[in-house]
Amino acid sequence: MRAPFRLLTAAGLAWALSACTASGQPTPTTVPGTRPSAPTRLLPSPTPTLPAAIDGLVLRPGQPPYTWTAIGLLTNQGDRPVQGLDLRVSLMDSQDRILERSDATLAIPILGPGASAPFSAMFRAEGGTQVSAKISGYRPADRQPLPIDVALNRRTSSGDGQLAVVGTMTNPNSSPVKLIGFTLAASDPDHVLLSLNSNWFGLVGLAAGQTAPFLALLPSSDDLTHLQSYAAAEPAADLPQIAIDLPVQPVLQTDDQGNPIVLAVVHNHGKAPSMVRILITLTGPLGPASAALYASPIPLAPDEQRPFSLTEFPGLAHQLASGDQNLSELQPEALIDPSGSSPASQEAVPLEIEITTYEAIGGTILVHGTAYNQSQARVLQPTVIGALRSTSGDIWSAGEASLGQELASDSQVAFLLVMPRPARIEPSEGEFDVRGLGLVP
């Protein structure tokens, strides 16, 4: 049975740790600050001082290469929205000597009156026991951020030290919006901040009244009890008209070990190259179980049909192992993000591909080869795109491999293309279609 899912309420954010100074020992235990709160001040600037409060500032042991992570929450106590809010965070020892300073940016780019948003800063200096923060700069915003309604429906261990959180975002506004900021903050039973992360995927553009699922990842902890989301959007005059569709519904298959594989084909029915961003959600009787994102740096050519596969669905393995989900009851659902599937701004050019060998190991097909840039100019985002088809044209598998940031003129690079192998598929009985592409600078 899943543990109860409790959300961090607004009232729960009024922690006893409301000072601008926090302290900790070099252990996982966080020690609250003992100094009285001091007014947050701007550095000398023509811009008026921002009325604001920094609450719940704590110092947490960080992960290598960082020694410490400072986390806090800032509330805009003024009567106007602000943007570009930066903070200067200082790490100090027990004698109040400053060991290191770090600049931090608020997790939400625009903060309305009375609204709050978290921030974090990383430090490498050893011996720190306390931390302080003050606003170092901001600008008045000419518009209010638009609200986004967020529901956190499911959280599950991803198996790699992270927590996979599945939820929905709803645009309550009467016009389309573009999401400009989203983050999750985690806290312990006493509402003391543990971590925050802006690592999520879902739809960036939402039509008026639209609800769409999303998946977010953040560090897991035994003390993690409460979650709070922070989101802001800006008006979108209209969502882009897209020329991307899926000719057939995605198909859920498994490899020989029962691991899920989603196979799909995306089509550009327009007259110009187009980027593509597609959210695939696995949904069952209990709602969305997990999600994955397909977003290629290489645009689709006009009338191109490109197969792709997705195998990484965070948190799903734990749900299947615990019996919370049954794979046979899950259905893949595709949502095309209009904000990420617009006409391409760069042209794609081909790379010459030579396949040297392929092998099938367990649930994986490995294709080895070399990509050549024989043009007179460097290419950006060199990528190998491959598919395995039956002799009748059915899609058996697909995959992409990034070859780095760029490939110089008249140069070559070895590649390894990894594709999933559905159960009962023999690669030797199919046909490989492997292409190399890059972007013109």
C-alpha positions, 0 to 999 in steps of 0.5 A: 500500500502506498504511503499517504501523499501529503502536500505542503500547505501555505500555512505550513510554510510559516516555519519557525525557521524564518530568520535570514541566517541558518546553520548546520553541522557537517552531517545530514542534520540541519541546525536552525539559525539562532540570529534574529531576523534582519531586514533584507536590503538591496545593494545601493541601486536606483531601484527602491528596496524590495519589501521581502522576507527570506524564510526557512533558510537552511544549510544542507550537506550537498552532493559532490562536487559541492560540499553544501547546499543552501535552500530558502524561500523568498516572499515578495511583500511588496504590492508589485510583481518583480522579475530578475530577482537575484540573491547573494548567499554567504557561507560562514564558519562558527566565528561568522567568518565568510568562507564563500559567496554564491549567487542564486536566482529565484526558481520562478522568474516573475514573482507576484505580490504576496507570492513565494518561491524557493532558491538554492546555492551551492558551496565547495568550501569546507567548515561551513556551519551557517549561511545568510542571504540577501537580495542583490538585485531585481527589476519591477515587472510590467505584468503579473505572472499568470497562475497555473493549477498544479495537482500532485497525484503520485510519487514513487521511487525511481530506483536511482536515489530520486523521487518521481512525482506525477501530477497534472497542470491546468491552465485556469486562464481564459487564454493560452499560456506559456509556462515560464517557471516550475519547481518542486520543493520537498520538506521534512515532517517539521516543514524544514526544506530538504531539496528543490528541483526544476527537473520536469517534463510536460507541456510548456504551452497550455490552451485555455482550460487545458489539463495535461500530465507532467512528471518531475524528479527531485532527490529522495530522502527518508525524511521527505514528507511534504511537497510544494509546487511553484509555477508561473506562466505568461500570456501566449497570444495564441498557441502555434499552429503545428504541422506535427501528428502521429499517424497511428497510436503509440504501441506498448510492448515489452522486452524478454524481461518484461520491461516496457517499450513504447514505439511510435511514429511522428509525421511532419505533414507541413511544407517546412522543417519542424521541431518536435516535442511529444509527451508520452504518458502511461495511464491505467485505472489509477490515472497516469503512472509515469511519463517520458518525453521525446524531443530531438535536436534534429527537425523533421523534414517535410512529409518525414515520418520518423519512428522513435522509442521510449523506455525510461519511465521513472517510478514505473518499475517500483509501481509494477514490482509493488503491484500498484500497477499492472503493465497489461492495464496501461495505455500509452497516450501522446500529447504534442507540445505546440510550444516545442513543435514549431517550424525549425530555425536551423537547416539539417544536413546529412552525414555519411554513415558507415555501419560496422557491426550490430549485436543483440544483447538481452533486451537491447540492439547495439549498432556500431558505426562511424559518422563522417562530416564531408562538408566544408563546414562544421555541423552542430548537434550531430545525431544518428537516427535509426530504425529497425523494420520488418521486411514488410515495413513494420516498425520493430525498434528505433533510437537516436544517438547524440554525437556531441555538440558539433562535428568539424568539417572533414572529420569523423566520429565513432558512434553506438546506437542503442535501440530496445529489442522487443520480445521475439524480435530477431534483428537479423530478420529485419532491415536497418535504416540508419541516418546521420544528420546535423544542423547548419550553424 
